[in-house]
Amino acid sequence: MNTCPCGYSQLDIKPCTCASATVTKYQKHSAGPLLDRFDIHIEVLRVDYEKLSADRVGESSESIRKRVQAARDIQRKHFAKLESKHPIFCNANIRIGDIG
């Protein structure tokens, strides 16, 4: 979301052309109803297009799959120790009575 109508407020790319009152009005009008629905707000700085589009080698899907499977194996062993009346496969399946 832009911080002002021109989109350059708080950026070093070029100067913002909006008046202070315009920026405040814009933020209240556009962000207010949306931000009221969120409990956590994190400011994310702009990333240059060149950094996002640069050729770089990421982690392979196979490597990620192995890491996820290892985490699931650990959870399966942990949940097998719980004496629950219903199956638990992940944290979302835990009920209050299972915590102890």
Backbone torsions as a table, in degrees:
resi	resn	phi	psi	omega
1	MET	NA	134.6	176.7
2	ASN	-70.1	150.1	179.5
3	THR	-87.4	-8.9	178.2
4	CYS	-157.1	170.5	-178.5
5	PRO	-60.3	-36.6	-178.6
6	CYS	-81.7	-19.6	176.8
7	GLY	87.0	4.6	-176.2
8	TYR	-111.9	3.8	178.1
9	SER	-62.7	134.5	178.3
10	GLN	67.3	19.9	176.4
11	LEU	-118.0	153.1	179.5
12	ASP	-94.9	3.0	-175.8
13	ILE	-66.9	-51.7	176.3
14	LYS	-157.1	159.9	-175.9
15	PRO	-68.5	145.2	176.3
16	CYS	-73.1	136.7	-178.9
17	THR	-100.3	2.5	-175.8
18	CYS	-88.5	144.2	175.0
19	ALA	-72.3	153.2	-179.0
20	SER	-54.8	-43.4	-179.8
21	ALA	-65.8	-34.4	179.0
22	THR	-66.5	-42.2	178.9
23	VAL	-62.2	-46.3	179.6
24	THR	-61.3	-45.8	179.3
25	LYS	-62.5	-43.2	-179.9
26	TYR	-61.3	-45.7	-178.1
27	GLN	-65.9	-40.4	177.9
28	LYS	-66.5	-40.7	-177.1
29	HIS	-71.1	-47.4	-173.9
30	SER	-86.4	-37.5	-174.3
31	ALA	-90.7	-33.0	-174.8
32	GLY	-48.7	-61.6	-178.3
33	PRO	-62.7	-31.4	-179.9
34	LEU	-77.3	-48.6	-176.6
35	LEU	-68.0	-23.1	176.9
36	ASP	-62.6	-19.3	-176.9
37	ARG	-92.2	-0.1	-178.0
38	PHE	-117.7	141.1	178.3
39	ASP	-91.8	-26.1	-177.5
40	ILE	-118.2	131.2	178.8
41	HIS	-122.5	126.4	180.0
42	ILE	-127.3	127.8	177.4
43	GLU	-83.3	128.6	180.0
44	VAL	-115.6	125.0	-179.3
45	LEU	-76.7	155.5	-179.8
46	ARG	-66.7	140.9	176.3
47	VAL	-113.3	131.2	179.6
48	ASP	-62.9	144.3	-179.9
49	TYR	-57.4	-38.8	-178.4
50	GLU	-59.3	-38.1	179.4
51	LYS	-70.3	-36.1	180.0
52	LEU	-73.3	-33.2	-174.7
53	SER	-96.9	-0.2	-178.2
54	ALA	-63.3	146.3	176.4
55	ASP	-73.6	119.1	177.4
56	ARG	-148.0	150.3	-178.1
57	VAL	-90.4	123.0	178.0
58	GLY	-95.3	-180.0	178.5
59	GLU	-73.1	139.3	-178.3
60	SER	-72.7	154.2	177.9
61	SER	-60.8	-36.9	179.5
62	GLU	-63.5	-41.6	178.7
63	SER	-64.2	-42.8	178.7
64	ILE	-65.6	-42.7	179.4
65	ARG	-59.2	-42.9	179.5
66	LYS	-62.6	-41.7	-179.8
67	ARG	-65.8	-42.4	178.6
68	VAL	-65.7	-43.1	-179.9
69	GLN	-63.2	-39.3	178.0
70	ALA	-62.4	-41.8	178.3
71	ALA	-64.7	-40.1	178.8
72	ARG	-66.6	-36.9	177.6
73	ASP	-63.2	-41.8	177.9
74	ILE	-62.4	-44.6	179.2
75	GLN	-63.0	-42.7	-178.6
76	ARG	-59.8	-43.5	178.5
77	LYS	-64.6	-41.8	-179.4
78	HIS	-63.6	-47.3	-177.0
79	PHE	-71.6	-24.3	178.0
80	ALA	-65.8	-26.7	179.8
81	LYS	-74.8	-22.7	-178.8
82	LEU	-75.8	136.2	175.8
83	GLU	-93.7	86.5	-176.9
84	SER	-112.9	154.1	-180.0
85	LYS	-86.6	-4.3	179.0
86	HIS	-134.2	154.5	-178.9
87	PRO	-69.5	138.5	177.6
88	ILE	-120.0	119.8	179.1
89	PHE	-111.7	-22.9	-179.9
90	CYS	-155.4	173.3	-177.6
91	ASN	-57.3	-30.7	-178.9
92	ALA	-65.2	-22.0	-179.5
93	ASN	-85.8	-9.1	-177.3
94	ILE	-71.3	137.2	174.2
95	ARG	-107.6	164.2	-178.4
96	ILE	-52.3	-43.3	-177.5
97	GLY	-66.1	-19.2	179.4
98	ASP	-79.6	-17.3	-178.0
99	ILE	-87.4	129.1	-179.0
100	GLY	-172.3	NA	NA
